[in-house]
Amino acid sequence: MNQDKIKHPFRTESPRRVCTKEYTNYQSYKKFIREDFNNRCAYTDCLDIHFGGYRTYHIDHVKPKSSFPDLVNSYNNLVYSCSYVNIK
């Protein structure tokens, strides 16, 4: 399915991918991931400012690092997540 056609019923804007660089450490993508998800948790759509801001938000791996070690630094496998959701 085309990513542009996926509807997110609780979002006003769909996530997008803005980074054109390639990094070897997934943490380097955090500012881009934040922009991709409009400063909102990928799972709850909560603004990061409501939960401590940029420093408290995490980068989550859609496909887990333990099962997919080859995707650890893959930009398309990363989402912006509030710490509450990511820790659970």
N, C-alpha and C positions, 0 to 999 in steps of 0.2 A: 504494500500500500504506500502511496506517495505521502511523505511526511507532511507536506503542505496541506493535505486533505484531512489529516487527523484532527478531530474536534476535541477540545478539552472543555467540557461543560461548565466548569467552575472558573475558568480563566478568561480574562478579557483579551489577553495576547498570548499567542502560542510561543513556546520556546523556539529559539533559533540558534544557529552556530555561527559565531563571529570570528573566531580565531583562525588565522591562516598560518600561524607558526607551528612548529613541531617541537615539543619538549621531551626530555627523557625522564622528567620527574613530574608526575601528575599534579603535584601541589602548585606548580608554575602556571597551571591553567585556571586557578581559582578566580582571578579577576575577570577572565573571559566567561567562565561558567556562570558567574554572578550576573553578568550582562545578558548572557543567553536566556537566563530564567527571570529576567526583569527584577532582580533583587528579591526573588521570592523562592520559597521552598518548592522543589519540583513535585513533591508529594501532597503538600497541604495548601500551597499557594499563599502562605503567610509571608508578609514582608519581613525581611531580615531585621529591620530596625525594631520590630516588636519583640524580638527574642535575642537582643544583645548585639545585633549588627553583624557586619562582615566577619569580624574576628571570631565570633562564636559559631558561625555557620560552617558546615563541613562540605567536603566533596565526597559524594557517594559513588560507588561503582555499581552500575546497573547489573552487570554480570560480575559476581563476586571475585575478588582477587584470589582467594584460595582455590577456586575452581577454574579460573581463567587467568593464570599468571601472565599470559602473553598479551592481555588487554589492560594490564595495570596502568599503563601510561597512554592508553588510547583515548583521545579527546571525546570521541563519540560514545564512549562507555561511561562518561562522567556526568553527574548531575549535581546541582546545588541543593543542599539539604539542611534543614534545621537540625540542631544537635539532638533534639528530643526524638525525632523520627529515626535518624541515622543510628543512634545508640540502641534503639529498640530493635 
